[in-house]
Every structure is written in C-alpha cells, then in structure tokens.
Amino acid sequence: MTVRRRTVLRWAGAVTGLLVVPPAGFAGYVWVDAGRSNTGTLTFRNPLRIPPELTPQIDADGRRRFRLTLQEGQTELLPGKQTPTWGANGTILGPTLRARRGDQVAVDVTNRLPETTSLHWHGMHLPAAADGGPHQPIAPGATWRPAWTVEQRAATLWYHPHLHRTTAKHVYRGVAGLFLIDDPESEALPHRYGVDDIPLILQDRNFTDDGRFDEANLGFGGVATTGLLGDDILVNGTYDPHVAVRTRQVRFRLVNGSNARVYDLAFSDRRSYALVATDAGLLETPQRLERLRLSPGERAEIVVPFRRGERVVLRSSRPAIGGNVFTRRLAGGADTFDLLEIRAADTLDASPPLPGRLTRVRRPAVTVREPFRLELGEFHLNGEVMDHARMDRVVQAGAVERWEIRNPGQNVHNIHVHGASFYVLSRDGGEPAPADRGEKDTVYVPPDGSVTLAVRYGSHSDPRLPYMYHCHLLAHEDAGMMGQYLVVSAADATRVPARHESHGD
C-alpha cells in the first residue's frame, strides 16, 4: 500500500497560496507530512485492464450508434475489498468508442445512477447541443441522444460527467472513458488496440479502511486549495498493475483523468521516448523526451522502444508545477509514484519505423484584432464565478482569437476550452516547450505564470446554447471557476438573448 498522509494534509493545501512564512511549528508539521510516494512498495500483481472497444450499430440513417448505460457497481480494486463504483456499461470507467473523420455518430446515454449527471465529450468538435456540459443534464432513468459528424483529425479524446457542482464527485466515482478518432496518418503509428496501442487512464484515489473511495476531500475540505490529491494510483481502473508487451515499439495513449494531480511521466531507467501527439492530434514531427508533464484533462501519445525480456516501470517523478516552496510541496510537487510495470516478452515482434514526419501542421492565423485576456483567480475567472444566467462571451464561428492567460497567484490551475482547439504561442513570454507545440484543448498555467494561445473556434452556430471554458482541476470547476461562451454566425448574431436561461445549476 502507498505511504499515506495524515489527516492534517486534508486541510493544509491552502498554505500553498496563503502563507509565505508560516509559524515554524505548524509549517514543519505540514511539511514533513505532505510528501506522498509509493515508490518501491508495489508488487505489480494485477494485469492491466484494457477498456473494451464498444461496437456500434449502423442505424437507419447510416450513423454509428453507440449505447452507454451509466450504472452503479462493486469493483475489487484493493485486494479482497469491494469498492462501490460508478461506470458506463460496467462497474468502473467505460468502453472505448472509435470513429473516423467524416463519420456520423450518435450516442444513447442512459442514466441508471441515483443522481442527475451529464456526459461531456472532452476535446470533440461538435454542436453545443451535443457537448454534454452542464446544459445537457440527464436525470435518473432518462436517456440523452446526441448526434454529430466527426470533423477533426485523429486524436485521443475522452468522456466524463460535467454537471456543475458535481463533476468532481461523479468522475471520482468512476465514470470516464476514451473516444478515439482515427485517420490514415495516425494509423502509420502502432495501432493494434491493446497490443501495441495501449491506453493508460491515470487517476489517483484515497481509500477508507473498508475499501471505499474516500470522498472527504473532494472539495476543499477546510482550507485546501487543490481539491483531492490521492495516495493510490489507478491505471485504467487497475490498482498495482503490470502490462505485457510483445512488440519492439509500443504506443501509449496517456490520459490524466485525475481530479487535481499533475503527473511528470518518465521511466525508471530514464529511457527516452517519442512524443507523437498532444490533446488534439499528431505533432508535425516526433519529439524526443525523457519526461512529460500532464495536468488534469490533458492527453498525450508516446511511442516507447523495448528490448526483449526487460522490465521497466512507468512512474511519475516530482512534477514541475511551479510556484513557491509551499505550493511545490503541498500541491503535489514533492510526490512520486510508480504507476505501471511493463514486461517485455522474451521474443518481440518487429515494429514499423517511426515516421520522420507525422503530419503537416497548418497553424491558424489570428483573425480577431483584440486579444481575450483571462486572469485566473483562486476560484474564479476575471473576478467572476460561474453564473448560468450570464453569458461571458460571444464569438464568431470559425474565428481565431489570441488568448492571453495569466495566473498571478500561488494556486495550481489549467484551462480547458470546449468546442475549440488551440496552439500555444508562448509560455511566460518565451518559446513553448516541445510538449506544448501540438494542437491542444487543455493547457497548464502554473502559479505566477502565463501562456498565450491561438484559439480556433468551431463552425457550429447556436445563439442560445453555449460552450464552457474552465479550470480542469475539478474542485475549482465545481466551485465556479468556469465561464461560458456562444459561437454564432453573422446571421445568428442578432438572435443572442440579453440574458441566458439557466441550465443544470
């Protein structure tokens, strides 16, 4: 079992931003107690669960129709203990959905949970009515039936609940899954699902003594500011996992599905690997890395070489989260975790060589003169908390806008934009790092840091139903660190209501 922190850490997180020189006794107590690590304690006893692919039916309109049922269940996560969990078509997490660019898809989402929820297609470009945010609640017993045409290049996307004020709880209980978009360029990489193309959904949890998920710190629990940071890591809903590989190169699709934890992904032998894709699709060329920071909601694809018979551990080392010494210590910057042991077979099949060029990136030129400036407060955006009756922004369909985002405080934040994707133009005034150079929909903004983005909006116009933008630390989102915006065509611009109708609040 993981080295566990004591109760004080459940409420000590606010020290990251509020205390610069705290009383020595209190500071020392919190400091010693803060670090979490399971390094060297796992046995890697459990085979990694690979989420099954969900086969769609082709309906009368030629659409690929998927059916998801959100349900309660019991899952053995810790040895010999049953944990009450939520899932889609199963007891925890959900199946993997797949489609290709140009496909028409439809999803029937039936809610068999005891609470109203929603299901958001994180990273998908689609009409606002199908986005699955807080404006599309699904009551217990009801079925929501969104449909859309896939209009983006290959990417690793995911789905999860997104009802205002309950997102953290519903994701934590287990509702999440992958939605993969395929195209010929992506299939030049290893692409045999579960063989040499392996998804890794990373989530941290706390457990009570009887094996239940501990929800005591899902919000801020006193003065904590990050939301929940867990002691134990699940990968694809598997505790203490290993995976066997039998090819010389393996593509791992990494998803940070945690509520608040930032990971710094590396291998125990410090081998290098190729970063081939970020949130919204392939990089132009592979980028050779040894470490990769991934904040909540971000995704990445890496291709890793293996030698026959070897064993190596994927771990999270101390993440470079920025901020002062207390931020780094108490918001997870001192934590280290072994995540997954990878066991290579004694005989490995050959893998195709990694292409020198993966795709041709056409970065969009900014078309809007005035930038949008966004300041990240402790739990608000530009001084405002989420209000469903207030429309924060109206933008033109297809426009490309410059966003200037600043985090002047000592809290850890990131930003996810629905219905759009973007490129990082600069970080703290300098060139973006290799991991920031691909197309993205979620970006980390460290304490006392800034990023500049070129955000490209979609083509779907709707003068009434908005998209969201928010911090993807889920406790921050639930506390109101979220805004909403409309995408409208010139013809629809005159139809925007003066005051927005409240939904899902």
C-alpha positions in Angstrom: 0.0 0.0 0.0 1.0 3.6 -0.6 2.7 5.7 2.1 -0.3 7.6 3.4 -0.5 11.2 4.7 -2.3 12.0 7.9 -5.4 14.0 8.4 -3.7 17.4 8.5 -3.0 17.2 4.8 -6.7 17.1 4.1 -6.9 20.8 5.0 -3.4 22.1 4.7 -3.4 22.8 0.9 -4.3 26.5 1.3 -0.9 27.1 2.8 0.4 27.0 -0.8 -1.1 30.4 -1.5 -1.8 32.0 1.8 1.3 31.5 3.9 4.7 32.6 2.8 6.4 32.4 6.2 4.0 30.4 8.5 4.7 29.7 12.1 7.6 27.4 12.3 5.9 24.6 14.3 2.9 24.4 12.0 5.0 24.7 8.9 7.3 21.9 10.0 4.4 19.6 10.8 2.7 20.2 7.5 6.0 20.0 5.6 7.0 16.6 6.9 3.5 15.2 6.4 3.0 16.5 2.8 5.0 14.2 0.6 3.4 11.1 -0.9 5.1 8.2 -2.5 4.5 4.6 -3.3 7.9 4.1 -4.9 9.3 0.6 -4.2 6.1 -0.5 -2.4 4.1 -2.0 -5.3 4.3 -5.7 -6.4 2.6 -5.0 -9.8 0.5 -8.1 -9.2 -2.5 -7.2 -11.3 -2.8 -7.4 -15.1 -3.7 -4.0 -16.6 -7.3 -3.8 -17.6 -7.8 -2.6 -21.2 -11.1 -0.9 -21.6 -13.1 -2.9 -24.2 -13.9 -1.3 -27.6 -17.6 -0.7 -28.0 -19.0 -1.9 -31.3 -21.6 0.5 -32.7 -24.7 -0.4 -34.7 -25.3 1.3 -38.0 -28.7 2.8 -37.8 -31.3 3.6 -40.5 -29.6 7.0 -41.1 -26.2 5.5 -41.6 -24.9 6.7 -38.3 -22.6 4.8 -36.0 -24.8 4.4 -32.9 -23.2 3.7 -29.6 -25.1 2.8 -26.4 -23.8 3.7 -23.0 -25.6 2.9 -19.7 -24.3 4.8 -16.6 -24.6 2.5 -13.6 -23.6 1.7 -10.1 -21.5 -1.4 -9.2 -18.9 -3.0 -7.0 -15.2 -3.4 -8.1 -12.4 -5.2 -6.4 -9.6 -2.6 -6.5 -7.7 -3.3 -3.3 -7.0 -7.0 -2.6 -10.0 -8.7 -1.0 -12.1 -5.5 -0.7 -15.1 -4.4 -2.8 -15.3 -0.7 -3.6 -18.7 0.9 -4.6 -18.0 2.4 -8.0 -19.8 4.0 -11.0 -19.1 3.2 -14.6 -20.5 3.1 -18.1 -21.6 -0.4 -19.4 -19.7 -1.8 -16.4 -18.7 -1.2 -12.8 -15.9 1.3 -13.3 -14.8 3.6 -16.3 -16.4 2.8 -19.6 -15.7 1.3 -23.0 -13.7 2.9 -25.7 -15.6 4.5 -28.6 -14.0 4.9 -32.0 -14.8 6.8 -35.2 -13.1 8.3 -38.2 -13.2 11.8 -39.6 -16.4 12.2 -41.6 -18.3 9.5 -39.7 -21.8 10.4 -38.5 -22.1 9.2 -34.9 -24.9 9.0 -32.3 -24.8 8.0 -28.7 -27.6 6.9 -26.5 -26.6 7.7 -22.9 -29.0 6.2 -20.3 -28.6 7.3 -16.7 -29.2 4.4 -14.2 -27.3 6.3 -11.5 -29.2 7.6 -8.4 -28.3 11.2 -9.3 -28.6 13.6 -12.3 -25.4 13.8 -14.3 -24.2 14.6 -17.8 -21.6 13.2 -20.2 -19.1 15.6 -21.9 -17.1 14.6 -25.0 -13.8 16.2 -23.9 -11.9 17.5 -26.9 -14.6 16.8 -29.5 -15.6 19.5 -32.0 -19.3 19.3 -32.2 -22.5 21.4 -31.9 -23.1 22.9 -28.4 -26.3 20.9 -28.0 -24.2 17.7 -28.2 -21.3 18.8 -26.0 -22.6 17.2 -22.8 -21.7 20.0 -20.4 -23.9 21.4 -17.6 -26.5 22.4 -20.2 -27.4 18.8 -21.0 -28.3 17.2 -17.7 -29.5 13.6 -17.7 -32.0 12.8 -15.0 -32.1 9.3 -13.4 -33.9 7.0 -15.7 -33.6 9.3 -18.7 -31.7 8.8 -22.0 -29.8 11.6 -23.8 -29.3 11.1 -27.5 -26.7 13.5 -29.0 -25.6 13.1 -32.7 -22.9 14.8 -34.7 -20.5 14.4 -37.6 -16.8 13.9 -36.7 -15.0 16.9 -38.2 -11.4 16.6 -36.8 -8.2 14.8 -37.3 -7.1 11.7 -35.3 -6.8 12.3 -31.6 -7.2 10.7 -28.2 -10.3 12.2 -26.7 -12.2 11.2 -23.6 -15.6 11.5 -22.0 -16.7 12.2 -18.4 -19.5 13.8 -16.4 -19.7 17.6 -16.4 -22.7 18.7 -14.3 -22.0 21.9 -12.4 -21.0 21.4 -8.7 -20.9 17.5 -9.1 -18.2 16.9 -11.7 -15.5 16.1 -9.2 -17.7 13.6 -7.4 -19.0 11.8 -10.5 -15.6 11.5 -12.2 -14.0 10.3 -8.9 -16.6 7.6 -8.5 -15.5 6.2 -11.9 -17.4 7.5 -14.9 -14.9 8.1 -17.7 -13.8 6.6 -20.9 -12.0 7.1 -24.2 -13.3 8.3 -27.5 -10.6 7.7 -30.2 -10.6 9.4 -33.6 -8.7 7.6 -36.4 -7.3 8.6 -39.7 -4.6 7.2 -42.1 -1.9 9.4 -40.7 -2.5 8.1 -37.1 -2.5 4.5 -38.4 1.1 4.9 -39.6 1.9 4.5 -35.9 1.4 1.3 -33.9 -2.4 0.9 -33.9 -3.4 -2.6 -32.7 -5.6 -1.7 -29.8 -4.5 -3.4 -26.6 -1.4 -4.9 -28.3 0.9 -2.2 -29.4 -1.5 0.7 -28.9 -2.3 0.8 -25.2 -4.5 3.4 -23.4 -3.4 4.5 -19.9 -6.0 6.4 -17.9 -4.3 7.8 -14.8 -6.4 8.5 -11.7 -5.5 9.0 -8.1 -7.7 7.9 -5.2 -8.0 7.7 -1.5 -9.5 4.7 0.2 -11.2 4.2 3.6 -10.2 1.3 5.7 -13.0 -0.8 4.4 -12.0 -0.2 0.7 -14.5 2.6 -0.2 -13.4 5.7 -2.1 -12.7 8.4 0.5 -14.7 11.5 -0.7 -13.8 13.6 2.4 -11.5 16.0 0.5 -13.2 16.1 -2.9 -13.9 19.9 -2.5 -11.6 22.0 -0.4 -12.1 20.3 3.0 -11.3 23.2 5.3 -8.7 25.4 3.6 -7.3 23.0 1.0 -7.0 24.7 -2.4 -6.3 22.0 -5.0 -9.1 19.6 -4.3 -8.3 15.9 -3.8 -4.8 14.5 -4.1 -4.9 10.8 -3.7 -2.4 8.4 -2.2 -3.1 5.4 -4.5 -3.0 5.4 -8.3 -5.4 3.5 -10.6 -4.4 2.9 -14.2 -7.5 2.0 -16.3 -9.2 1.3 -13.1 -6.5 -1.2 -12.1 -4.6 -1.0 -8.8 -0.9 -2.2 -8.7 -0.8 -3.0 -12.4 1.5 -4.6 -14.9 1.2 -5.0 -18.7 2.9 -7.4 -21.0 4.1 -6.2 -24.4 5.3 -8.2 -27.4 6.4 -5.7 -29.9 9.6 -3.6 -30.1 7.7 -0.3 -30.0 4.5 0.4 -28.2 2.3 3.4 -28.4 0.8 4.5 -25.1 -2.2 6.9 -25.1 -1.9 8.8 -21.8 -4.9 10.5 -20.2 -4.7 12.4 -17.0 -8.2 11.6 -15.6 -7.4 12.7 -12.1 -9.3 15.4 -10.2 -6.3 17.6 -9.4 -3.0 15.7 -9.6 -0.3 16.8 -12.1 2.0 13.9 -13.3 5.5 14.0 -14.5 5.9 10.9 -16.6 9.2 9.1 -17.0 10.6 5.6 -17.0 12.6 4.1 -14.1 15.7 3.6 -16.4 15.4 7.2 -17.7 14.9 6.0 -21.3 13.8 8.4 -23.9 10.6 8.1 -25.9 8.9 9.8 -28.8 6.1 12.2 -28.1 3.9 11.9 -31.2 0.6 13.6 -30.3 -0.9 16.0 -27.8 -4.6 16.6 -26.9 -6.0 17.3 -30.3 -3.8 15.4 -32.6 -0.4 14.4 -34.1 2.7 16.6 -33.8 4.3 17.5 -37.1 7.4 15.5 -36.1 8.2 13.2 -33.2 9.8 15.0 -30.2 12.3 13.0 -28.2 11.6 13.3 -24.4 12.6 11.7 -21.1 9.9 13.5 -19.0 6.4 14.8 -19.7 4.2 16.9 -17.5 0.5 16.2 -17.8 -2.1 18.2 -15.9 -5.8 17.1 -15.3 -7.6 16.6 -18.6 -4.5 16.7 -20.8 -3.6 13.8 -23.1 -0.5 12.7 -24.9 0.6 9.9 -27.1 4.1 8.4 -26.8 5.9 5.7 -28.7 8.4 3.7 -26.5 11.1 1.2 -27.5 11.5 -2.1 -25.7 14.1 -4.8 -25.6 13.2 -8.5 -25.2 12.8 -9.8 -21.7 13.1 -6.4 -19.9 11.0 -4.9 -17.2 10.7 -1.2 -16.7 8.4 1.0 -14.6 6.5 4.0 -15.8 6.4 6.4 -12.9 5.6 10.0 -12.0 8.5 11.9 -10.7 8.2 15.2 -8.9 6.3 17.4 -11.3 7.5 20.9 -12.1 4.3 22.6 -11.0 5.9 26.0 -10.4 5.1 28.4 -7.5 6.8 28.9 -4.2 8.2 26.3 -2.0 4.9 25.6 -0.2 3.0 25.3 -3.5 5.5 22.8 -4.7 5.4 20.8 -1.5 1.7 20.8 -0.7 0.1 20.7 -4.2 1.8 17.5 -5.3 5.2 18.8 -6.5 7.0 16.6 -4.0 5.1 13.4 -4.8 6.4 10.4 -6.6 4.5 7.3 -7.8 5.2 4.1 -9.5 2.3 3.7 -12.0 2.8 0.6 -14.1 5.4 -2.1 -14.7 5.9 -3.0 -18.4 7.1 -6.5 -19.1 8.5 -7.2 -22.5 8.2 -10.8 -23.9 11.3 -12.9 -24.5 10.6 -12.6 -28.2 9.4 -9.3 -29.6 7.7 -8.7 -33.0 9.2 -6.1 -35.3 7.6 -2.7 -35.3 7.4 -0.4 -38.3 9.9 2.5 -38.1 8.6 5.7 -36.7 7.9 8.2 -39.5 10.1 11.3 -39.5 7.1 13.4 -40.3 3.8 12.5 -38.8 1.5 15.2 -40.4 1.7 18.7 -41.8 0.6 21.2 -39.3 -1.1 24.4 -40.5 -1.2 26.7 -37.6 -4.1 29.2 -37.8 -3.5 32.9 -38.2 -5.2 35.1 -35.6 -8.3 36.8 -37.2 -9.6 38.9 -34.2 -7.7 42.1 -33.5 -8.3 42.4 -29.8 -7.0 39.6 -27.6 -9.1 37.9 -24.9 -7.3 38.4 -21.5 -8.1 35.8 -18.9 -6.9 36.1 -15.3 -7.1 33.0 -13.1 -8.1 33.9 -9.6 -8.2 31.4 -6.7 -11.6 30.0 -7.8 -12.8 32.5 -10.4 -12.1 33.8 -13.9 -11.6 37.5 -14.4 -13.1 38.1 -10.9 -16.4 36.2 -11.7 -17.7 32.8 -10.6 -19.9 30.7 -12.9 -23.4 32.0 -13.4 -25.5 30.1 -15.9 -27.7 33.2 -16.4 -24.7 35.3 -17.5 -23.2 34.9 -21.0 -19.5 35.7 -20.6 -18.6 35.9 -24.3 -19.9 35.7 -27.8 -17.5 34.8 -30.6 -17.8 34.4 -34.3 -17.9 30.9 -35.8 -14.6 29.9 -37.4 -12.7 32.9 -35.9 -9.2 32.5 -34.5 -8.6 34.5 -31.4 -5.5 35.3 -29.3 -5.9 34.4 -25.6 -3.6 35.9 -23.0 -3.9 33.9 -19.8 -2.3 34.9 -16.6 -2.1 33.1 -13.2 -0.8 35.7 -10.8 -1.4 33.7 -7.6 0.1 30.7 -5.9 -2.6 28.2 -6.8 -2.3 25.4 -9.4 -4.6 25.9 -12.4 -5.1 24.9 -16.0 -7.6 25.8 -18.7 -9.8 23.6 -20.9 -11.8 25.1 -23.8 -14.9 23.2 -25.1 -15.7 23.2 -28.8 -12.4 24.6 -29.8 -8.7 23.7 -30.0 -5.6 25.9 -29.9 -1.8 26.2 -30.2 0.4 27.6 -27.5 2.1 30.7 -28.9 4.3 31.4 -25.9 4.8 30.4 -22.3 6.0 33.1 -19.9 6.9 35.2 -22.9 9.3 32.5 -24.4 9.0 29.7 -26.9 6.8 26.8 -25.9 8.4 23.6 -24.9 8.2 20.5 -27.3 5.2 19.1 -25.3 3.3 22.4 -25.9 3.9 22.6 -29.6 1.0 20.4 -30.8 -2.7 21.1 -31.1 -4.4 21.2 -27.7 -7.6 21.8 -25.8 -6.2 21.9 -22.2 -3.1 23.8 -21.0 -1.3 24.1 -17.7 -0.9 27.6 -16.3 1.5 27.4 -13.3 1.5 29.8 -10.3 2.9 33.2 -11.3 2.9 32.0 -14.9 1.3 33.0 -18.3 0.5 31.4 -21.6 -0.6 32.9 -24.9 -2.8 30.8 -27.2 -4.2 30.9 -30.7 -7.7 29.6 -30.2 -9.7 28.4 -33.2 -13.5 28.2 -32.8 -15.7 25.7 -34.5 -18.2 26.3 -37.3 -21.4 25.3 -35.4 -23.5 28.4 -34.7 -26.0 28.4 -31.8 -27.3 31.7 -30.3 -28.7 30.0 -27.2 -26.6 27.0 -26.1 -23.0 27.8 -25.0 -19.7 26.0 -24.7 -17.7 26.2 -21.5 -14.1 27.2 -20.6 -12.8 26.4 -17.1 -10.1 25.2 -14.9 -9.9 21.4 -15.1 -8.9 20.9 -11.5 -12.4 19.6 -10.8 -12.9 21.2 -7.4 -12.0 24.5 -8.9 -14.5 23.9 -11.7 -17.3 22.9 -9.3 -16.6 26.0 -7.1 -17.3 28.2 -10.1 -14.0 28.7 -11.9 -15.8 28.4 -15.3 -17.2 30.7 -18.0 -19.5 30.1 -20.9 -19.4 31.4 -24.5 -21.6 31.4 -27.6 -20.3 30.6 -31.1 -22.5 32.4 -33.7 -22.5 33.1 -37.4 -23.1 36.6 -38.7 -26.8 35.6 -39.3 -27.3 34.4 -35.8 -25.5 37.3 -34.0 -28.7 39.3 -33.7 -30.5 36.4 -32.1 -28.4 36.2 -28.9 -30.7 36.7 -25.9 -30.0 39.5 -23.5 -30.0 37.1 -20.5 -29.2 33.4 -20.7 -31.6 30.8 -19.5 -30.2 28.8 -16.5 -29.4 25.1 -17.0 -28.1 22.4 -14.8 -27.5 24.6 -11.8 
